[in-house]
Amino acid sequence: MKETAGSSKMSRIRRKKLFYCYLFILPQLVLFLAFTLYPIIMSYVYSFYNWSGFGPLKDFIGFENYVETVRDPLFWNAFKNSFIFMFFLVVIQLPLALLMAITLNSNWLKGATLFRTLYFLPVVTTTAVIGVVMRFIFGSYNGLVNEILMKIGIIGAPIDWLGSMDTALVIVIAVGIWKTFGMKMVYWLAALQSLPKELYEAAKVDGASAVQSFRYITIPLLLPVGSVILLLSTVNALHVFDLVKSMTNGGPAFSTDMVDLYIYRYAFEGMGMPRSGFASAAGIFYGIAILFISLILGILVKRSGGKKAAH
């Protein structure tokens, strides 16, 4: 009887703990269901209707929204710009962030904490505010960049950096690299600080130079983490909205238009009535493309992790 009573008491304590665990999880679960899962499911439903976002769903049109998305040259223009933005952000930013992380991780550098803070400040600054400020900095007449370039004699007349199709996307990419540079640097810095120092000490004893240590120790050990950083950076870079919205609003002539901005324009700024059904179809189509890329990068991450385990 004593054992039964003890077991019953333990069972009540366990049920009580589980109750409080689920109670604390409940608010997060409700928010997830209401603001994440439900909108995702309904986006698929809306994509099959000619729906403005107001009133009941009545006009079922099947896959017509998807067909119109595929046939719209402006969608493919935004699609192309999104991938150009992602490509240069990843190709330029990740190596530079790695070099900066190695520098900040060095023992000889004084004031490393200050430099880390300075490089990370743009990350915590509101993107929309940065976009507005950059619009003034690259202004065509009294912009800071034009003023400096004219004073040192590089240009003779102001350049409309954000008003030209030749330079607008380049400026947006440059600002995007600067804005998120600190986050990638922190990723690399955390990875570098997790590497075993014993390997470097052993290599130093064997007469290996700093370049050899970097090539034969740092790079192989960073590959698995680097694959994850590549995956995160790629997916994040494919979703750019607030920076472009505040800097160029997709102009000039849609030369800086991105898919997120394209979807927003149809969902909330449609000519006449918004087209939420069409915007949902475009978003799902783009989401599938990102999912495909994520799966490929995920396979690379898994393989690099397997190689590390094998070693």
Helices and strands as residue ranges (DSSP letters): H 2-32, I 33-37, H 38-46, H 64-71, H 73-104, H 112-124, H 127-137, H 144-151, H 168-193, H 197-205, H 210-213, I 214-218, H 219-237, H 242-247, H 259-268, H 276-310
